[in-house]
Amino acid sequence: MDAESERELRELRLRAYGPRADIAADPVALRRLEQLEAARAAIPDSGVVPGVVSVDARSASVIADGRVEDRAGDDLLDRLGDDSLWDDDPTATPTATATATATAGGPGPADEAAGRPARLERKHAVLWVASVVASAVAAALVTFAVTSLQSVSVSSGAPQVDTLQLTRNGSVPPNWFGAESDVASAEFAGLTVFESPGWVSESGDRASDNRCLSVARTSDLPEQAEDEGDSYVDGPVYGSCGVASFPTVLAIPFSDELPEELIERYPSGVAIQFILDGDRVGVFLDSSEK
């Protein structure tokens, strides 16, 4: 082939295999390419075995038939998406890997070294995404734990109407509704508030921080001449105990059984509450007047 034919062959190959290949739409140019490829293949020193159609000639025929158009591009994309091409085999030895690469005609050591930064970048990106997801999940769990625990107010907001001082004045006889000897008590609007024994353990010991309050109508307390051990009364006796750090709180609803003195003092009262604090008792009132 002369120089002009070589130049023409290069131009036709560019139209057949270049980035802007358009030879499939030009039958004349396609036939000319086949002729030049056949002429080139017939030259002994071209490196092509006589009688064998070159790869370029067969590719031109494939383009003419239109059977595998863009197949090479699709195959390349599929291969690039295969992670096995990017990751090294952890079980393969360096010698076996180098031998397999050389046999397959793959990239050499320089190409592999150049490809490692890209693989590291991909792995780092995956780890970064995983860390972001884990942080988001942890934040969601913390938010759920905080928002799902609804706080409850320990105060009713009822106003305090009085403070009682417990004294050992002997107004409550021993053994009356469990009262010990010389029990501390106080009176309030026809009611007697007194401290009673707390919870007793199985061993018989009574913890000092387990304290109880009892409330009864003052008129129901036994007289000095009566049997002090008799615990029978006409009216109600209310009681409540505290345990450990929880205070002793006793709430009583207003009813006809309460003393008239209390009802007259607080005509709009709904409930009255007694809270034990050391040797004092706070009195709180809930009324229908807001």
HELIX and SHEET records of a PDB file:
HELIX    1   1 ALA A    3  TYR A   17  1                                  15    
HELIX    2   2 ILE A   23  ALA A   25  5                                   3    
HELIX    3   3 PRO A   27  ALA A   41  1                                  15    
HELIX    4   4 PRO A   44  SER A   46  5                                   3    
HELIX    5   5 VAL A   55  ASP A   65  1                                  11    
HELIX    6   6 ARG A   71  LEU A   80  1                                  10    
HELIX    7   7 ASP A   83  LEU A   85  5                                   3    
HELIX    8   8 PRO A   94  ALA A  104  1                                  11    
HELIX    9   9 PRO A  109  SER A  148  1                                  40    
HELIX   10  10 TRP A  176  GLY A  178  5                                   3    
HELIX   11  11 THR A  218  ASP A  220  5                                   3    
HELIX   12  12 GLU A  260  ARG A  265  1                                   6    
SHEET    1   A 4 GLN A 160  GLN A 165  0                                        
SHEET    2   A 4 ARG A 280  SER A 287 -1                                        
SHEET    3   A 4 GLY A 269  ASP A 277 -1                                        
SHEET    4   A 4 VAL A 249  PRO A 253 -1                                        
SHEET    1   B 4 SER A 185  PHE A 188  0                                        
SHEET    2   B 4 LEU A 191  SER A 196 -1                                        
SHEET    3   B 4 CYS A 212  ARG A 217 -1                                        
SHEET    4   B 4 VAL A 237  CYS A 241 -1                                        
END                                                                             
